Amino acid sequence: MFLPDFMIRNMSIGVETEQMDEPLIYPFNEECLGPASYDLTVAANFASPSEMKGFIYRNGQKYHALQDSKEFADIKLKAGEQLGIVLNPGQPVLCHAIERVALPPTCVVQLYTRSSYARQWLNHSTATGIWPGFKGQITFELKNEGVEPFVIKSGD
């Protein structure tokens, strides 16, 4: 059984959390809620086994280039800014979800790539199953399976 949107909402904003130690998803964003799903968002820290280019975007536009690095972590962003990285073809990157999850003992999560990203050849291959009782931030790997560079930004 998949959780419908009203149950995901109720378990995240307090209606059902009286029976739980903490919310199912925090912070919860109504815009990320689907009919039986929730879209996690990417935090502003990335790590890759190979060099990657990074940029700070302000209001959707490139604002500042960062030196090539294998890791962009703990970048201090101001309001309206996003950290973006360029994934070259075949390049993987580790990233975290902004949200913390706290699963009850009766709940399993399946993590899928959004079809809009899959159509652009972005794939995720780790952390596909999150088991009952898990509490914390989800770390997952994204990989550019396409032939063109792909830009992913914090908050996507």
N, C-alpha and C positions, 0 to 999 in steps of 0.2 A: 504494500500500500504506500502510495506517495502522500505526503502531507499537503493538503490544500492550502491555498494562500491564507485563509483566515486562521488556520492553526499555526502556520509559520509566524504570522503577525502576532497572534495572541501569546505564543511562547517566547516572543522577542520583546514585547513591550510591556509585559507585566501581568496581563490577565491570567495567564497560566503559570507564571513563574513562582507563584506562591507555593507550588508543589516542587519547584526546582530551586537549586542553590543560586543560579544566575540565569540571565536571559539566554535563549537559544542562539541569537545573533546580536552582537553588539559591536559598534553602533549599527542600528537598524535604519535602513533608508527605504522608504515606501516605494521609491522609483525603481529599486532593484528587485522588487517582488513580482514574480510571475504567477500564473494560475496554480502551479504546483512546483515552484522553484524559487530560488533566490540567486541573483547574480553577485558573486563576490567581486570586490574591486582590488586592484593591484596597489600595494604600498610603494613608497618611494625608496626602496632598496633592492638592488639587483646584484647578482654575482654570476660570473661566467668563467669557464676554463680558458677562454681566449679573450683578447682585448675587445672592448666595445666602445663606441662613441656615445657620449652622453650630452644632453642639452637640457637647459632649464627653459620651459615654455611659460610665457606670461600671456594670459588671455588667449591661448591657443596658438600663439606665434613664437618661433624660436627667439629666445632672448639672450642666452648666454651659453657658449660651448664649454663643455668640461673636457679636461684632458683624457685621452684614451686610458682606460683602466680595466682591470678584471673585476673590479667591485665598486659599485656606487652604493654607499650605505650611509644612513644617518645624515643625509643632506637636509639642511634647514631651509624649508620652503616658506615663502610668504603667501598670504591669501591671494588666490588667483593664479598661483604658479604650480606647475607640474614638472616632475623629473621625467624625461623621455630618454630612451635608449634605442639605438639602431641595432637590430638583430640581422646579421648577414645570413645568406642562405646556409642552412645546415647548422647554424649556431644555436646552442641551448643557453638558457639563463635560468637561474633559480630566483624566485621571488616569493613574497609573502602576500597574503590577503590582508587588507586593512582591518577587516572584521575579525573579532574573536568569536569562536563558537563554543558552546557548552552543550554537548549532546546528552540527553537522558539515557538511561540504560535500555530503553526500548526503541532507540532510533539509530539508523545507519544512514550515512550520507554518501551519495554517488556524485562524483565531480565530473562534469563534462565540459568540453570546449563549446562555447557559443557557436552556433552555425555561422554567424557573420564573420567570426575569426577563422573558423575552419575553411571557409570559402576563400580566405586570403592565405591559406596554407600555414596558419599558426596552429600548433598542436600542443597539448599538454599530456605528459605521460606518467607523472608520478602523483602520488596521493589521490588515486582515483576512488578509493574507498576510505571513509573515515568511520571508525568503529564506535559502538556504543560506549558512552562514558568519557569520550575524548573532550578535553577542555584546552583551548589554546588557539593560537594563530596557525593557520594552515600554510605550509610551505609547499610550493609546487614548481615543477620545471616546465618552462615554455620553450618550444623549439620552432624555428623558422624552417619549414619544410619546402618553401617555395624557392623560386629562382631570383627573386628581387629582394632587396633589403626591406625590412618591416620595422616600423617604429611603434613601440609600445610605451605608453605614458602612465605614470602613477594616476590612479583614479579610474583607469579603464576597467 
